[in-house]
Structures are given as C-alpha cells and as structure tokens.
Amino acid sequence: EKEESRSSSTIKKPTKAKNKIDLNEEITLKSSKPLLSAIVIGHVDSGKSTTIGRLLYDLGIVDSRSLHKLTKDAELAGKGSFSLAWIMDQTPEERSRGVTIDIVQTQFETSNMRFAIIDSPGHRDYIPQMINGITQADVAIVIIDSTSDLIFEASSAVGKNGDFSVRDIAKGQTFEQLKIAKNLGIENVLLVINKMDVNDWDEDRFISIENVLKDHLTNELGFQLQNLNFLPASGFNGDNIFNDSKLCPWYNGPTLFQYMEIMNTQTNENSHITLSNQSKDQFVLTVTDLTLGSGIESGSIVSTSKKSDTVTIHGRVNSGYLQPGESVNFWPSNESGQVDTISTVITKVNNSKDNNNKVVEKVAIPGEFVEMKIRKVELIDALAIGDLVTKITKADDDFVKCSNQLVCELSMFSLNRPILIGTPFILFKGNVSYSAKLSAIEWVENKIENDDGSITLKKTKKRKHLSSNQRARVIIETEKLVPITESIVKLNRIVIRKEGLTVAAGLIKKTIIS
Ligand code: GDP
C-alpha cells in the first residue's frame, strides 16, 4: 500500500544536467581508452587463474613483491603451484579452497587500451556466477587443459590414436559453458590450449585439439569460424602469454595479450561515440552492485535514526548517456532519484583492496562500468542488484515494461526428461535469477532429417511438453516482476536451469501485461 500511495503522488520530471555538454562533441572520458571486457571460462584446474595471473605479472600490473608474498602464502598452505592463481582468487576463503567461487572483475590499462577481465569459476556448481559474468563480457577467453582428457569429460572420449569424438566432447563442461556463452550473445572466442609445456609443445596434439574444437564450435554451437582463434600456451611458464615462446617454433601467431589487443580494436572499431548519435538511444544501465549511503569510504551502515536518501550503485551502461544532475528511474520498483556523481573505477590488481583508482566523469557512456551516487531516493529498500536504471526524459513512458508473463523463444539443450507445462525452473536474465515455471507452449520446432541428408524444420502447435534439441515459443511465468526493454536484445537473453542443469537458452520476445 505504501508503494501505491507513492506512485500516485509522485510526478516524475526530467532534471537538467549540472554541466551540459556539447552534443556534437566526441565523448572523451577521462579514462578515454577503449575498453574490452573479456570473460575467462574453462574447466576447473585448466589454468584460468594461473594464466591471467601470469599475464598481469608480465604486464607489470602485479609486482614481484605481491607475487612473492602470494607465493610464500601458497607455500605455507602447501600449494606452491597455486601462487599465480591466487592473484585472482582474492579472499582467504577462496584461497583455502583453491577454487574461484565468485566473479572477480579486474580492470587494467596499457598505454592505449583498457581491459576488464572477468574470472569465472569453472566448477559446475557455479554456472549461475558464470552466466552473470558472461552478461558483462564482450568476448570469451577459453582455457583448455591440453594434458587432460577431462575436457573431453571421460578418457573413453579419446580414441586409440589420439582422435577425439565430437559427440563425446559435447558432454564436457567447457562446452556447456560455451553453449551458454553463445546463447547469451558472445561471438568472439579465443581458445588458449594451455599446459603445452607438459606435452613438450607437441604440435600434433595442438592441431588435433584445435580441429576437434573448430568442428564442434561451428557445427554444434553455431560459432563462425572466423571468430575463433587458437593459441598454444603455458600460463604457468608464461609462454605465448605476454612474451613469445622460444619452445614453440611452429607457432608464429599472436600471444594472448596481442590477441586481446586485436579483439579490443575489433570490438571498438565502429564505436567512436559522439553524443549526437547516442542521444537518440535511451539510457539503460544494469545494476551490478549497490551500497546504501554516499559511498564505500563512508561505510555502508545507515543509522536508523536518520535514514540516508543516497545510494551508490555500480553497473555497466548498456545504451545511451547520462550526466550528473539528471534524474533516473529504477525498474521494477519504479523508484526514482537524481544523479549526484559519476565515476569510473580502475581496479589495481594487488593484495590490498583499497588500491582502486576512481576517476570522476562528466558523463556515462555505453560499455563503461561506472559508479554513480544517486540522491533523493525515497524507498531505498525497494532497489536491488539487477534493477534496470533509465534516464527520466519527457518521452520515456513505457520504455521499460515490468511483467511476470514473458513470451520467449527457446533452444532446448539435451534433457533427461521432457519439460511439461507447469514445470518449475530457474530463469537467469543478466545478473538476476527468478523462480519461474512453464505456463504455455505456443509451438515447437523439430529438425527432421530427410533421406537425402537434408534437414526440414517442422513446427507443431498445441504441445504439452518440450523435448531435447527442439526450438520452441513458450510463455514463462515468473514469481517476481521482470523489467524488460524490448529494444535492447542483449538484455533479453535468458538461460533456464533446472535441478542444477542448463536445460534451455533463448530470448524474451515480449511481455504480457495483464
Ligand atoms: P583454474 O581452476 O582454471 O583457475 O586453474 P588454476 O589456475 O588454479 O590452475 C590449476 C593447476 O594447474 C595449478 O596447479 C597450476 O599451477 C597448474 N597450471 C596452470 N597452468 C599451467 C601450465 O601452463 N602448465 C603447467 N604445467 N601447469 C599449469
């Protein structure tokens, strides 16, 4: 009832920016270097953290003293070889487990570029965190353990002469991750064939792994061959990470770091942003973190006697631009506030957490991870991680729709048993998961193989269940309201999981407002 009285009494008006900027000016942030956001995925123990740790060390971002201290800590814990990995796995809890348990986002910059690296846990239990990470990434770096038959799930997948069967690969965890990534819109993938030192840099092994991966990623997962790159490396020794490998004369391609520069250039090629061409797009940001009060420095504790009306949010700008002074709306709560400050944060990778470089900005633009202080928020408790934030303008009436009935198109994964109408599951959208259920099936589409080997697609209406590898158009009902912007496709991608398994991925096509 509190909410009702508020929405009827509040008239939301756009407010003016404190320092209006020239619409024809090319936007340059203080940290104006192009940003590439990459998620690192791969099987547990494939060497994700080691490889990224090595890269940061070779770049001079982590100094040898921090590395030395980490090495000593690791030795004390009896796990010397994990020292590089520990740079990324920051909390003591994570160290004692030796498994990355949450998403760690590290930003660093070189003389002309910026990078955000999202380290994701490879363990199957942490697929939700990986989904969250993928939604913040432009490209994926996949670490493959070249020594392990585990990437092919079972050693039986490896034939006598070292051939791998594509069908068996499909069962591997790395492939589930890649399938999710593809369905969430990742197109560019760098595959690092790691631990090549253990195989004495055997070129044949590299080529056979590359061929199997190419085949599967293009044929089964739908990646374009020209968007896949393969690199033999040793994350542990630093071969082909930042420096070329002397041990691998048969490979003359780019190093991991050179590939990251190439991907940054490609990703940012056509994005010389000017305010005039951005001004048509609505401002949308997804909240990835939220602190009550005016900032992390002043602590997040709000005294009960004098409740703060300020909130600090973190998020990635999806589209449009925003300036301090302007007003914003939060969805689905429909709460509003006014932007006080905007800043970008470069995380110095180090042992200490207070090594962040905060830069105050005049404007937030697409692709940036920003921190914003927002004032005049009445119902702070109504805000949550995963909210969409839009700019209040004269014309934004129903730009965001909130609904718990979603019309979705899905690609079904391999299922243990069919999914019936009424079946409960978890729907992942961006960094939020919702309790949901299948409430109707509009149609299903099956692939039928003809005698001549060609494929016909057959659509059937009025089905009562969904089966493996079908495409389907369905209505999903969620427990809570989901905020949707129909025009930004990337934000409408979803993954569906049930009993810890990924069963489908797809797209919200529209909402039903009852
Ligand atoms: P993650 O779970 O994918 O992050 O894997 P880690 O980075 O924790 O590495 C798992 C283990 O593999 C550790 O013992 C590493 O020292 C080892 N490792 C990682 N990369 C390499 C490599 O290139 N060569 C060798 N020989 N070992 C590696």
Boltz pocket constraint, residues with backbone or C-beta under 6 A from the ligand:
constraints:
  - pocket:
      binder: B
      contacts: [[A, 42], [A, 43], [A, 44], [A, 45], [A, 46], [A, 47], [A, 48], [A, 49], [A, 50], [A, 51], [A, 81], [A, 82], [A, 85], [A, 98], [A, 99], [A, 100], [A, 122], [A, 143], [A, 194], [A, 195], [A, 196], [A, 197], [A, 198], [A, 233], [A, 234], [A, 235], [A, 236], [A, 237]]
      max_distance: 6.0
